[in-house]
């Protein structure tokens, strides 16, 4: 494991988890733990967009089982090549 700050160690753990093909909940759990430590937070949660796109569904951590999708994000058009369209950028 890489030497360095706690964040760097946690990031290295996340990369290692991805490279070994760890299941998605495990990868998301590692990411949540890295963010929690980096922020010094008591808890974190990971949410993904539901199949229909109408809500955010909790995958890891504590918090509500679902959250409403923020209105600004509803107009976002995601592209694997280009990321988020201008419709949802801070200046869009």
C-alpha positions in Angstrom: 0.0 0.0 0.0 1.2 3.5 -0.8 2.8 5.7 1.8 1.5 9.2 2.4 -1.5 10.9 3.7 -4.6 9.1 4.9 -6.4 10.3 1.8 -3.7 8.9 -0.5 -3.8 5.6 1.4 -7.6 5.5 1.1 -7.4 6.4 -2.6 -4.9 3.6 -3.1 -7.3 1.2 -1.4 -10.1 2.3 -3.7 -7.9 1.8 -6.8 -6.9 -1.6 -5.6 -10.5 -2.6 -5.0 -11.4 -1.5 -8.5 -8.5 -3.4 -10.1 -9.3 -6.6 -8.3 -12.9 -6.5 -9.6 -14.5 -6.1 -6.2 -18.3 -5.9 -6.3 -19.9 -2.5 -6.7 -21.1 -2.2 -3.1 -17.6 -2.9 -1.9 -16.1 -0.2 -4.2 -18.7 2.3 -3.2 -18.1 1.5 0.5 -14.4 2.1 0.1 -15.1 5.4 -1.7 -17.5 6.5 1.1 -14.9 5.6 3.8 -12.2 7.5 1.9 -14.4 10.6 1.7 -15.5 10.2 5.4 -11.9 10.2 6.5 -10.8 13.0 4.2 -13.6 15.2 5.5 -13.3 14.1 9.1 -17.0 13.3 9.0 -18.9 11.1 11.4 -20.7 9.3 8.5 -21.1 9.3 4.8 -23.6 7.8 2.4 -23.4 6.8 -1.3 -26.4 7.3 -3.6 -26.9 6.2 -7.2 -29.6 7.2 -9.7 -32.5 4.8 -9.8 -33.3 2.8 -13.0 -36.0 5.3 -14.0 -34.0 8.3 -13.0 -36.7 9.6 -10.7 -34.8 9.3 -7.4 -31.5 8.7 -5.8 -31.2 5.3 -4.0 -28.9 4.7 -1.0 -26.3 2.1 -1.8 -24.0 2.5 1.2 -24.0 4.3 4.6 -26.6 5.9 6.7 -29.4 8.2 5.6 -32.7 8.1 3.9 -33.3 5.1 1.6 -34.2 7.5 -1.3 -33.7 11.2 -2.1 -35.4 13.4 -4.7 -33.2 14.2 -7.7 -32.2 17.9 -7.5 -34.2 19.9 -10.1 -31.0 21.2 -11.8 -29.7 17.6 -12.3 -32.9 16.5 -14.0 -31.8 18.3 -17.2 -28.4 16.8 -17.2 -27.5 14.7 -20.2 -24.6 12.4 -19.4 -22.2 11.1 -22.0 -19.5 8.5 -21.3 -17.2 10.4 -23.7 -17.9 14.0 -22.7 -19.4 13.8 -19.2 -22.2 16.1 -18.3 -23.7 18.4 -20.9 -23.7 22.2 -20.5 -27.3 22.0 -19.3 -26.2 21.0 -15.8 -22.8 22.6 -15.6 -22.4 25.4 -13.0 -22.3 28.0 -15.8 -24.8 26.2 -18.1 
